[in-house]
Amino acid sequence: MTTLSENTPRLPGKHFRKILGITFFAGEAVEAVDRMSTSMGGLLVVPAAPALKDIPWNLGYREALLNADLTITDSAFMVLIWNIVQHDRIQRLSGLAYLRELLKRQDVRKPGNTFWVMPNASSANRNTDWLCSNGFTVEPEDIYLAPMYGGEIMDEALLARLRERRPRHIVITLGGGTQERLGYYLKRNLHFRPAIHCIGAAIAFLSGDQVRIPAWADRLYLGWLFRCISDFRFVSRYWSARKLLPLILHYRDHLPSVTSKT
């Protein structure tokens, strides 16, 4: 078994690792938000294990991850596997921890600066109520209900709304595998460069739209357990993530070969 120093070249900055060909940032939430907020914008993605296992065959998702500007180590399962097989000590940076830090920033809280892409009307209402109760001003024009996207994402209505509003931040709260592809679509098709934050269900854990996950449970890698207890449908989703183990064992820091879906 090879060690990290033998197999994986260090990337600029001690908190970066290349895992499955994707450059991950495993530092603190403050630094991650700083990078997205003070740079020239770009795409942040938060791949979870149930979606990450699909990169050999889900080519749109794979392309989005490879072209993201910052990818954080949200997957506790990935981090645990990596640290064991590579004798490394990277930490997990969850999407929830990232969102908590992002929402502290005055630039994000300023009216008109942030645009929200929500999965449905019910979630939008619950999330918006929570944001407003926590001091945010969210106008109806700053919320977009995403349609059911197919294999190829095209959304001219969303592009038109964003070109009109020109927000500094776009927060996408859709499911893994879809939100990254949408974020990359926006990055390629917008004529300005906002910060695009693909944070998935993280806001739902705060608003109560899904089970609330305390900060201590998130730190202890137990968010998946809270979700499974609250809704048994998540059990099969997290069980499917086991396929990430052989991928990392085989490819380590290399990008997996393209295969058909199995």
C-alpha positions as CSV (number, residue, x, y, z in Angstrom):
1,M,0.0,0.0,0.0
2,T,1.4,3.4,-1.0
3,T,1.4,6.4,1.3
4,L,0.2,9.8,0.5
5,S,3.6,11.2,-0.2
6,E,4.4,8.4,-2.6
7,N,1.1,8.4,-4.5
8,T,-0.5,11.8,-4.3
9,P,1.3,15.0,-5.1
10,R,0.7,17.9,-2.7
11,L,-1.4,20.6,-4.2
12,P,-0.9,24.3,-3.5
13,G,-1.9,24.8,0.1
14,K,-1.8,22.1,2.8
15,H,-5.6,21.7,2.8
16,F,-5.9,20.5,-0.8
17,R,-6.0,16.9,-1.9
18,K,-6.7,15.2,-5.3
19,I,-9.1,12.4,-4.7
20,L,-10.6,10.4,-7.7
21,G,-9.0,13.1,-10.0
22,I,-10.9,15.9,-8.3
23,T,-9.2,18.6,-6.3
24,F,-10.8,18.8,-2.8
25,F,-10.4,21.6,-0.2
26,A,-10.4,20.3,3.3
27,G,-9.7,23.4,5.3
28,E,-11.9,25.6,7.5
29,A,-15.3,26.9,6.4
30,V,-14.1,30.5,7.0
31,E,-11.3,30.1,4.4
32,A,-13.6,28.4,1.9
33,V,-16.2,31.2,2.1
34,D,-13.4,33.7,1.9
35,R,-12.2,32.1,-1.3
36,M,-15.7,32.2,-2.9
37,S,-16.7,35.7,-1.6
38,T,-13.5,37.6,-2.1
39,S,-12.3,36.1,-5.4
40,M,-13.8,36.7,-8.8
41,G,-16.7,34.3,-8.1
42,G,-17.1,30.8,-9.6
43,L,-18.6,27.5,-8.8
44,L,-18.5,25.7,-5.4
45,V,-19.7,22.1,-5.2
46,V,-20.3,19.9,-2.2
47,P,-20.3,16.3,-3.5
48,A,-21.8,13.7,-1.2
49,A,-20.9,10.0,-1.4
50,P,-24.2,8.8,-3.0
51,A,-23.6,11.0,-6.0
52,L,-19.8,10.9,-6.0
53,K,-19.8,7.1,-6.7
54,D,-21.4,7.9,-10.0
55,I,-18.5,9.8,-11.6
56,P,-17.4,6.9,-13.8
57,W,-20.7,7.0,-15.8
58,N,-22.5,10.3,-15.0
59,L,-20.5,12.4,-17.4
60,G,-22.4,15.6,-16.9
61,Y,-21.8,15.4,-13.1
62,R,-18.2,14.4,-13.6
63,E,-17.6,17.4,-15.9
64,A,-19.2,19.8,-13.4
65,L,-16.9,18.5,-10.6
66,L,-13.8,18.7,-12.7
67,N,-14.6,22.3,-13.7
68,A,-15.7,23.6,-10.3
69,D,-13.6,26.4,-8.7
70,L,-13.8,24.9,-5.2
71,T,-14.9,21.5,-4.1
72,I,-15.2,20.8,-0.4
73,T,-14.9,17.5,1.5
74,D,-18.6,17.1,2.5
75,S,-18.6,13.3,2.3
76,A,-17.7,11.8,5.7
77,F,-17.5,8.4,4.1
78,M,-14.9,9.6,1.5
79,V,-12.9,11.4,4.2
80,L,-12.8,8.2,6.4
81,I,-11.8,6.0,3.5
82,W,-9.1,8.4,2.3
83,N,-7.5,8.9,5.7
84,I,-7.4,5.1,6.3
85,V,-6.0,4.0,3.0
86,Q,-3.6,6.9,2.5
87,H,-2.6,7.3,6.1
88,D,-3.7,11.0,5.9
89,R,-5.4,13.3,8.3
90,I,-7.6,15.6,6.2
91,Q,-10.8,16.9,7.8
92,R,-14.3,17.0,6.6
93,L,-15.8,20.3,5.6
94,S,-19.6,19.8,5.4
95,G,-22.0,21.8,3.2
96,L,-23.9,22.7,6.4
97,A,-20.8,24.1,8.1
98,Y,-20.0,26.0,4.9
99,L,-23.6,27.4,4.7
100,R,-23.5,28.5,8.4
101,E,-20.4,30.6,7.7
102,L,-21.7,31.9,4.4
103,L,-24.9,33.2,6.0
104,K,-22.9,35.3,8.4
105,R,-21.4,37.4,5.7
106,Q,-22.9,40.9,5.2
107,D,-22.3,40.6,1.4
108,V,-24.7,37.7,1.3
109,R,-27.2,39.3,3.7
110,K,-27.5,42.6,1.7
111,P,-30.9,42.8,-0.1
112,G,-30.6,41.9,-3.8
113,N,-27.2,40.3,-3.5
114,T,-28.3,36.7,-3.2
115,F,-30.5,34.6,-5.5
116,W,-32.0,31.3,-4.3
117,V,-32.8,28.3,-6.5
118,M,-35.2,26.1,-4.6
119,P,-36.5,22.6,-5.4
120,N,-40.3,23.3,-4.9
121,A,-42.8,25.7,-3.5
122,S,-43.1,24.0,-0.1
123,S,-39.3,24.1,0.5
124,A,-39.1,27.6,-0.8
125,N,-41.7,28.8,1.7
126,R,-40.1,27.0,4.7
127,N,-36.6,28.2,3.8
128,T,-37.7,31.7,3.0
129,D,-39.5,32.0,6.3
130,W,-36.4,30.8,8.2
131,L,-34.2,33.3,6.3
132,C,-36.5,36.2,7.0
133,S,-36.8,35.2,10.7
134,N,-33.0,35.4,10.8
135,G,-32.7,38.9,9.4
136,F,-32.5,38.3,5.6
137,T,-34.6,40.3,3.2
138,V,-35.7,37.9,0.4
139,E,-37.8,39.3,-2.4
140,P,-40.0,37.0,-4.5
141,E,-37.8,37.9,-7.5
142,D,-34.8,36.4,-5.8
143,I,-36.4,32.9,-5.6
144,Y,-36.6,30.5,-8.5
145,L,-38.4,27.2,-8.3
146,A,-36.4,24.7,-10.4
147,P,-38.2,22.4,-12.8
148,M,-37.4,18.7,-13.1
149,Y,-34.2,18.7,-15.1
150,G,-33.4,15.8,-17.4
151,G,-30.1,14.5,-18.7
152,E,-29.1,17.7,-20.3
153,I,-29.8,20.9,-18.4
154,M,-31.1,23.9,-20.3
155,D,-33.0,26.7,-18.5
156,E,-33.4,29.9,-20.4
157,A,-36.0,31.2,-17.9
158,L,-33.5,31.0,-15.1
159,L,-30.7,32.6,-17.2
160,A,-33.1,35.5,-18.1
161,R,-34.0,36.0,-14.4
162,L,-30.3,36.0,-13.4
163,R,-29.3,38.4,-16.2
164,E,-31.9,40.8,-15.0
165,R,-31.1,40.5,-11.3
166,R,-27.3,40.1,-11.6
167,P,-26.8,38.8,-8.0
168,R,-23.4,38.5,-6.5
169,H,-24.3,35.1,-5.0
170,I,-26.5,32.2,-6.4
171,V,-27.4,29.5,-3.8
172,I,-28.6,26.3,-5.3
173,T,-30.5,24.0,-2.9
174,L,-31.2,21.0,-5.2
175,G,-30.2,17.3,-4.9
176,G,-26.7,16.0,-5.5
177,G,-26.0,15.1,-9.1
178,T,-28.4,17.8,-10.4
179,Q,-27.3,21.0,-8.6
180,E,-23.7,20.6,-9.7
181,R,-24.7,20.3,-13.4
182,L,-27.0,23.3,-13.0
183,G,-24.2,25.3,-11.4
184,Y,-21.8,24.5,-14.2
185,Y,-24.5,25.4,-16.8
186,L,-24.9,28.8,-15.2
187,K,-21.2,29.3,-15.0
188,R,-20.8,28.6,-18.7
189,N,-23.8,30.7,-19.8
190,L,-24.0,33.8,-17.7
191,H,-22.2,36.9,-19.0
192,F,-21.1,37.9,-15.5
193,R,-19.4,35.8,-12.8
194,P,-21.3,35.4,-9.5
195,A,-20.3,33.0,-6.7
196,I,-22.5,29.9,-7.3
197,H,-22.9,27.9,-4.1
198,C,-24.3,24.3,-4.6
199,I,-25.2,23.6,-1.0
200,G,-28.0,21.0,-1.5
201,A,-30.2,20.3,1.5
202,A,-28.0,22.2,4.0
203,I,-30.5,25.0,4.4
204,A,-33.3,22.5,4.9
205,F,-31.4,21.2,8.0
206,L,-31.6,24.8,9.4
207,S,-35.1,25.7,8.4
208,G,-36.8,22.4,9.4
209,D,-37.7,21.6,5.8
210,Q,-35.8,18.4,6.6
211,V,-34.7,17.0,9.9
212,R,-32.6,19.6,11.9
213,I,-29.0,18.5,12.3
214,P,-27.3,20.1,15.3
215,A,-23.8,21.4,14.8
216,W,-22.3,18.7,17.1
217,A,-23.9,15.9,15.0
218,D,-22.5,17.5,11.9
219,R,-19.0,17.7,13.4
220,L,-19.2,14.0,14.5
221,Y,-20.2,12.8,10.9
222,L,-23.7,11.9,12.1
223,G,-25.8,13.9,9.7
224,W,-26.6,10.8,7.6
225,L,-27.9,9.0,10.7
226,F,-30.3,11.9,11.5
227,R,-31.6,11.8,8.0
228,C,-32.1,8.1,7.9
229,I,-34.0,8.1,11.3
230,S,-36.2,10.9,10.1
231,D,-37.0,9.3,6.7
232,F,-36.3,5.7,6.0
233,R,-36.1,6.5,2.3
234,F,-32.6,7.9,2.9
235,V,-31.4,4.4,4.0
236,S,-31.2,3.0,0.4
237,R,-29.5,6.2,-0.8
238,Y,-26.7,6.0,1.8
239,W,-26.4,2.3,1.4
240,S,-25.7,2.8,-2.3
241,A,-22.7,5.0,-1.3
242,R,-20.8,1.8,-0.4
243,K,-19.7,1.7,-4.1
244,L,-17.4,4.6,-3.4
245,L,-15.1,2.3,-1.4
246,P,-13.8,0.2,-4.3
247,L,-13.5,3.3,-6.4
248,I,-11.1,5.0,-4.0
249,L,-9.2,1.8,-3.3
250,H,-8.6,1.3,-7.0
251,Y,-8.1,4.8,-8.3
252,R,-6.9,6.8,-5.2
253,D,-6.0,10.2,-6.7
254,H,-6.7,9.3,-10.3
255,L,-9.8,10.0,-12.3
256,P,-11.8,6.8,-12.8
257,S,-12.2,5.4,-16.3
258,V,-15.5,6.1,-18.0
259,T,-17.8,3.1,-17.8
260,S,-21.5,2.4,-18.4
261,K,-23.9,2.5,-15.5
262,T,-24.1,-0.7,-13.5
